[in-house]
């Protein structure tokens, strides 16, 4: 089977770093990912720079890209103003995120879950009119740093409401890395029952991210988010460490016979380059251990 990997490194991977990379460097990261074969990435975040200074200059990032044909350059938005900026900047796809809990929503984007859902439906309608593909991400779908465990029925009710104006994809996000495979299976299976096309976003905070990714894959997700080098975190979620590393995930999938179309050597080189730019060792394991020859594997 074919699975789309969306590299969120240029956005989620960098938004919580102590060192802020200039727009031209962030654009170069996107260029390197595209050369490595990534067909989809979050190139920029159209949030207010006072809230997330690491993401300032989103328009400059988009303008500096050496766009590769067939590659989707998405932009994250949190409200209608962000949507307008993203479309004006020429994103190929809009990613809108809102929280499954009220407290995280208030701290992250000054909106309750109900308010975030209302905005989601409005933005999907606008995106349809503008002929822009749109993904809606439900953040803290597996657990919230402020309200604790999130009941699965709450998340599934959100997905059910989203299907009143269906986005191209609904992404279930374990923003703080607390989920385990049994939860993943329940949410993905339940969400797909509403007819939603499902993607998933996992952080490896408690070392369950890769197991969760496989569980999501087995339940039929069409895409998985990952961040080159395993960089990442959320400025509004205490102790939320990096995403699953793109190169580690691709290595795992390759061994299972899942085709991604990604050049693993080029991706490892990009991970090491990013670590140099940030002046630190990134959490991803493969860039440190090195690749190992692929063996024959049965196709999923």
C-alpha positions as CSV (number, residue, x, y, z in Angstrom):
1,X,0.0,0.0,0.0
2,X,1.0,3.6,-0.5
3,X,1.0,6.0,2.5
4,X,1.6,9.8,2.4
5,X,4.1,11.1,4.9
6,X,3.6,14.8,5.8
7,X,6.8,16.3,7.2
8,X,5.8,18.9,9.8
9,X,9.4,19.7,10.7
10,X,9.5,23.2,9.1
11,X,6.5,24.1,11.3
12,X,6.0,21.8,14.3
13,X,9.6,20.8,14.4
14,X,10.9,24.4,14.7
15,X,8.1,26.2,16.6
16,X,9.4,25.3,20.1
17,X,13.1,25.6,19.5
18,X,15.2,28.0,21.5
19,X,17.0,29.0,18.3
20,X,14.9,30.7,15.6
21,X,15.9,29.9,12.0
22,X,15.6,32.7,9.4
23,X,12.9,32.3,6.8
24,X,15.5,31.5,4.1
25,X,16.9,28.6,6.2
26,X,13.4,27.3,6.8
27,X,12.7,27.4,3.1
28,X,15.9,25.5,2.5
29,X,14.7,22.9,4.9
30,X,11.6,22.5,2.8
31,X,13.7,22.3,-0.4
32,X,15.9,19.6,1.1
33,X,12.8,17.6,2.1
34,X,11.3,17.9,-1.3
35,X,14.6,16.6,-2.9
36,X,14.5,13.7,-0.5
37,X,11.1,12.8,-1.9
38,X,8.6,14.2,0.6
39,X,5.4,14.9,-1.3
40,X,3.7,16.8,1.5
41,X,5.0,19.1,4.2
42,X,3.9,21.9,6.5
43,X,6.1,24.7,5.1
44,X,5.0,27.5,7.4
45,X,2.7,28.5,10.2
46,X,0.5,31.6,9.7
47,X,0.2,32.5,13.4
48,X,0.9,35.8,15.1
49,X,4.7,36.2,15.5
50,X,4.2,37.6,19.0
51,X,2.7,34.2,20.0
52,X,5.2,32.0,18.2
53,X,8.2,34.1,17.1
54,X,10.0,31.0,15.6
55,X,7.3,31.1,12.9
56,X,7.6,34.8,12.0
57,X,8.0,35.5,8.3
58,X,5.7,32.8,6.9
59,X,5.2,34.7,3.7
60,X,9.0,35.0,3.2
61,X,9.3,31.3,3.6
62,X,6.7,30.6,0.9
63,X,8.3,33.1,-1.4
64,X,11.8,31.6,-1.0
65,X,10.7,28.0,-1.8
66,X,12.1,26.3,-4.8
67,X,8.9,24.5,-5.4
68,X,9.2,21.0,-6.7
69,X,6.4,19.8,-9.0
70,X,4.1,17.3,-7.3
71,X,5.0,18.5,-3.8
72,X,2.3,19.9,-1.6
73,X,3.4,22.9,0.5
74,X,0.8,23.4,3.3
75,X,0.4,26.2,5.8
76,X,-0.9,25.8,9.3
77,X,-3.7,28.3,10.4
78,X,-5.5,28.8,13.6
79,X,-8.2,31.4,12.6
80,X,-9.7,33.2,9.6
81,X,-6.9,35.8,9.5
82,X,-4.3,33.0,9.3
83,X,-6.4,31.4,6.5
84,X,-6.4,34.6,4.5
85,X,-2.6,35.1,4.9
86,X,-1.9,31.5,3.9
87,X,-4.0,31.6,0.7
88,X,-2.6,34.9,-0.2
89,X,0.9,33.5,0.3
90,X,0.2,30.7,-2.1
91,X,0.0,27.6,0.0
92,X,-1.1,24.4,-1.8
93,X,-3.1,23.2,1.1
94,X,-4.5,24.7,4.4
95,X,-4.1,22.9,7.7
96,X,-6.5,24.2,10.4
97,X,-6.1,23.0,13.9
98,X,-8.3,23.3,17.0
99,X,-8.4,21.6,20.4
100,X,-10.5,18.7,21.7
101,X,-10.5,20.4,25.1
102,X,-11.6,23.9,26.1
103,X,-8.6,24.8,28.3
104,X,-6.0,23.8,25.7
105,X,-8.0,25.7,23.1
106,X,-8.1,28.8,25.2
107,X,-4.4,28.8,25.8
108,X,-3.4,27.8,22.3
109,X,-5.7,30.0,20.2
110,X,-8.1,31.7,22.6
111,X,-11.1,29.6,21.6
112,X,-13.1,26.8,23.2
113,X,-13.7,23.5,21.4
114,X,-17.2,24.7,20.3
115,X,-15.7,28.0,18.9
116,X,-12.9,26.1,17.2
117,X,-15.4,23.7,15.6
118,X,-17.4,26.7,14.3
119,X,-14.3,28.2,12.8
120,X,-13.4,24.8,11.2
121,X,-16.7,24.5,9.4
122,X,-16.5,28.1,8.2
123,X,-12.9,27.6,6.9
124,X,-13.7,24.4,5.2
125,X,-16.6,26.2,3.4
126,X,-14.3,29.0,2.4
127,X,-11.6,26.5,1.2
128,X,-14.2,24.8,-0.9
129,X,-15.1,28.1,-2.5
130,X,-11.5,29.0,-3.0
131,X,-10.7,25.5,-4.4
132,X,-8.0,25.0,-1.8
133,X,-7.6,21.5,-0.2
134,X,-8.1,21.6,3.6
135,X,-7.2,19.4,6.5
136,X,-8.7,19.9,9.9
137,X,-6.6,18.7,12.8
138,X,-8.1,17.8,16.2
139,X,-5.3,18.5,18.7
140,X,-5.0,16.9,22.1
141,X,-7.3,14.1,20.9
142,X,-5.7,11.6,23.2
143,X,-5.0,13.7,26.2
144,X,-4.7,17.3,27.4
145,X,-2.0,18.7,29.7
146,X,-4.6,20.7,31.5
147,X,-7.8,18.6,31.5
148,X,-6.3,15.2,31.5
149,X,-7.5,12.2,29.5
150,X,-9.9,13.0,26.7
151,X,-12.9,10.7,26.4
152,X,-12.9,9.1,23.0
153,X,-16.6,9.8,22.6
154,X,-15.8,13.5,22.8
155,X,-13.4,13.3,20.0
156,X,-15.7,11.2,17.8
157,X,-18.5,13.7,18.4
158,X,-16.2,16.4,17.1
159,X,-15.4,14.3,14.0
160,X,-19.1,13.7,13.5
161,X,-19.8,17.5,13.5
162,X,-16.9,18.1,11.1
163,X,-18.5,15.8,8.6
164,X,-21.4,18.3,8.3
165,X,-19.0,20.2,6.0
166,X,-16.4,17.5,5.3
167,X,-12.7,18.6,5.0
168,X,-10.5,16.7,2.7
169,X,-8.9,15.0,5.7
170,X,-9.3,14.9,9.5
171,X,-6.1,14.5,11.4
172,X,-6.2,13.1,14.9
173,X,-3.3,14.5,16.9
174,X,-1.6,13.2,20.0
175,X,-0.2,16.6,20.8
176,X,1.5,15.7,24.1
177,X,2.4,12.1,23.3
178,X,0.2,10.2,25.8
179,X,-1.7,7.9,23.6
180,X,-1.3,4.1,23.2
181,X,-2.2,1.8,20.3
182,X,-5.5,0.7,21.7
183,X,-6.7,4.3,21.9
184,X,-5.5,4.9,18.4
185,X,-7.4,2.0,17.0
186,X,-10.6,3.1,18.7
187,X,-10.4,6.7,17.5
188,X,-9.3,5.9,13.9
189,X,-11.9,3.2,13.5
190,X,-14.6,5.4,15.0
191,X,-13.7,8.4,12.9
192,X,-13.6,6.4,9.7
193,X,-17.1,5.1,10.5
194,X,-18.4,8.6,9.9
195,X,-16.9,8.5,6.4
196,X,-14.0,10.7,7.2
197,X,-10.6,10.4,5.5
198,X,-8.2,10.1,8.5
199,X,-4.6,11.1,9.1
200,X,-2.7,11.0,12.3
201,X,-0.1,13.0,14.2
202,X,2.0,11.5,17.0
203,X,4.6,12.8,19.4
204,X,7.1,10.4,20.9
205,X,7.1,12.0,24.3
206,X,6.6,8.7,26.1
207,X,8.1,6.4,23.5
208,X,4.8,5.2,22.1
209,X,4.7,7.3,18.9
210,X,5.9,4.6,16.5
211,X,3.7,1.9,17.9
212,X,0.8,4.4,17.6
213,X,1.7,5.1,14.0
214,X,1.6,1.4,13.1
215,X,-1.7,1.0,14.8
216,X,-3.1,4.0,12.9
217,X,-1.7,2.5,9.6
218,X,-3.4,-0.8,10.3
219,X,-6.7,1.0,10.9
220,X,-6.6,2.7,7.5
221,X,-5.1,6.2,7.9
222,X,-4.1,7.8,4.6
223,X,-1.3,9.9,6.0
224,X,1.0,10.2,9.0
225,X,2.7,13.3,10.2
226,X,6.4,13.2,11.2
227,X,9.2,15.6,11.7
228,X,12.7,15.3,10.3
229,X,15.1,14.5,13.1
230,X,12.2,14.1,15.5
231,X,12.3,17.8,16.3
232,X,9.3,19.5,17.7
233,X,7.1,20.4,20.6
234,X,4.2,22.7,21.4
235,X,4.8,26.1,23.0
236,X,1.5,25.8,24.8
237,X,1.9,22.2,26.1
238,X,4.3,21.7,29.0
239,X,6.8,18.8,28.5
240,X,5.5,18.1,24.9
241,X,8.6,16.8,23.2
242,X,9.3,16.1,19.5
243,X,7.2,14.3,16.9
244,X,8.1,10.9,15.6
245,X,11.2,11.3,13.4
246,X,10.4,11.1,9.7
247,X,13.5,9.1,8.9
248,X,12.9,6.6,11.7
249,X,9.3,6.2,10.5
250,X,10.3,5.7,6.9
251,X,12.9,3.1,7.9
252,X,10.2,1.2,9.9
253,X,7.7,1.4,7.0
254,X,10.3,0.3,4.4
255,X,11.0,-2.8,6.4
256,X,7.3,-3.6,6.4
257,X,6.9,-3.2,2.7
258,X,5.0,0.1,2.8
259,X,6.0,2.4,-0.1
260,X,6.6,6.0,0.7
261,X,8.8,7.1,-2.3
262,X,11.3,8.8,0.1
263,X,15.1,8.6,-0.3
264,X,16.2,7.6,3.1
265,X,19.8,8.6,2.6
266,X,18.8,12.1,1.6
267,X,16.4,12.3,4.5
268,X,19.1,11.3,7.0
269,X,21.4,13.9,5.5
270,X,18.7,16.5,5.9
271,X,18.2,15.5,9.5
272,X,21.9,15.9,10.2
273,X,21.9,19.3,8.4
274,X,19.0,20.5,10.5
275,X,20.8,19.5,13.7
276,X,23.8,21.6,12.6
277,X,21.5,24.5,11.9
278,X,20.0,24.3,15.4
279,X,23.3,23.6,17.1
280,X,22.1,20.4,18.8
281,X,21.6,16.7,18.5
282,X,18.1,15.9,17.4
283,X,16.1,13.0,19.0
284,X,15.8,10.9,15.8
285,X,17.7,7.6,16.1
286,X,18.4,6.6,12.5
287,X,20.6,9.7,11.8
288,X,22.9,8.6,14.6
289,X,22.8,4.8,14.1
290,X,22.9,4.9,10.3
291,X,20.7,2.9,7.8
292,X,20.8,-0.8,7.6
293,X,20.1,-2.7,4.3
294,X,16.5,-3.4,3.6
295,X,15.4,-7.0,3.7
296,X,12.6,-8.6,1.7
297,X,9.3,-7.9,3.3
298,X,5.7,-8.9,2.6
299,X,3.5,-6.1,1.3
300,X,0.8,-4.8,3.6
